[in-house]
Amino acid sequence: MTTDGFLTCLWFDGRAEEAAHYYVSVFENSAVGRVVRWPEDGPGPAGSVLTVEFTANGHRFLALDGGPQFTFNEAVSFQILCADQQEIDSYWTKLTGDGGEGGSCGWLKDKYGLSWQVVYAPLLRMIADPDARKAARATRAMMGMGKLDAAELEEAYAGE
């Protein structure tokens, strides 16, 4: 890893290495990098994981085994911009599986409690359309969904 740019640090309670491998399995263009373990004289148990560097879909992360003091909440989420329903379904299934849970408007929490927005990419254009009626129809349709339905969003936007 380089020292330039941004690195997102994710705080875990004893599951940093497991989480890094999980995210690498979900996203393409991903890999686990350096794993740093506590030394013999460190404050953590010798040999246990302190940090794990990984890349998921080209985005750099550092998974920190920091303990139970902090947990994830919806104030921070990651958006996955999807081109079609197949991509939406794939990410939704992978991220809600094994203990994750779906929410509304394309939001979900994975099994670690991290929030994601699985977004139909054209929706961003739809809800920002200068034609307020089109934007409102697309927004209303989205508000009534859990996992986003690309065809239904397109129909609502078109007024069908």
N, C-alpha and C positions, 0 to 999 in steps of 0.2 A: 504494500500500500504506500501511497505517496503521502507527503505531509501537507499538500495543498488541498483546497476545496473544503467540503463539508463531510462530516462523519456523524451519523445519527447514533446516539447512544441509547440503548434499550436496557432497562433495569429489570433483572429477573431475580427470583428467589430460588437459587439452587438448580436452575434449569437452563442456563445460558447456552451451554454447548448443545443440549437437546434442541433448543429453539433454533439455533443457528442452522443445524442440520435440517430441521423441519422446513424453514423458510427457503433454504436452498433447493429442497425437493419440490416446492410449490412453484417457483419462478425459474424461467429460463435465464441464461446469461448470469448464472449464480455460482458461487463457490465459497467454501469455508477456507479461511486463511489461518493466520497465526492464533494459537491458543496459548494464553499466558496462565501459568499455574502459581499458586502461592508457594514461596520457598519455605524451607525448614523453619526459619526464624520469623516468618510472616505472621500477621494477626489472624489469618485464616488457616484452616487445616492444611498442613503441608501436602502439596500435590493436587489439591482441589482447584477447580477452575476459578480464575479471577475474571478474565475477559476472553472473548472469542471474536475475532474479526471475521466478517463475512460480507459477501456481496450478493444482493438479491435483485435481479432484473437490472443490473448495472449500478444500483444504488449501494453505497458503502454504509455498513453498520458496524457497531461495536456492541456485542451482548455482554453485559456486566452482571456477574453474580453478586449483587449488592446486599441481598438479604430481604427480609419481609417489610422493611420500613416504608417502601413506596410501591404502588401498584398503578397499572394503566387506567386511564379513564377516557371518556369520549372527547375531552378537550383537545386531544391530539389524535389524528387519524391519518391513514395513508390512502390516497386515491389510486385506484387501478383503472385506467382508461381502457375500455374494451371496445373493439371494433364491431363485434357482432354478438348474437345471443349465445353462440357456442362458447365464446371466450368468457362471457358473463357466467354461464352455467359452470364452466370448468373452475374458475376461481371461487365462485360461491360454494361449490361442493367441497373443494379442497380446504377452504378456510373455515367453513362451518362444521366440517367433519371432526370426529374424535373429540367432541366436547365444546366446539365453537357454537355460536348461536346467531341466527339471523335477526336482523332488526328491521327498521322501516327505511324506505327511500334509498335502498341499495346499501345501507350500512349493515355491518356485522361485527361481531367480536370473534376472534379466533380462540383456540383452546388456551392461550396464555392471557387472554383478556385484552389483547391489542385490537384497537378499532381500525376497520378498513371500510372504504367506500368503493364498492364494485360498480363502476359507472359506465353506462353506454355513452361512449365519447360524443356522438352527435347530440346528445341531450344538452351538453354545455352550450352548443349553438342554439338549440331550440328554446331554452329558457331565457336566452339573452336576445331573442328575436325582437327587432323594433316593432313588429306587429304584436301589440300587447295581447290580442286575443289568442294568437298562436302560442305565445309564450305561456299564457295563463292555462291553456288547455294541456300543454305538456307538463307544466308544473303540477296541476291538479292530478293528472294521471300518475306522475311520479309519487306524489304524496300518499296515494292509496296503495302503493306497492311495498312489498318486502324486497325480495329479489326483483331487480328491474326486468321488465319484459320489453325488449327492443321493438317488436312489432306493435304492441299496444301503445308505446310511446309515439311511434311514427304515426299511427292512426289518429291518436288524440291531437297531435301537432297539426296534422293535415285537416282535421275537422271531420273525420269519418266516424 
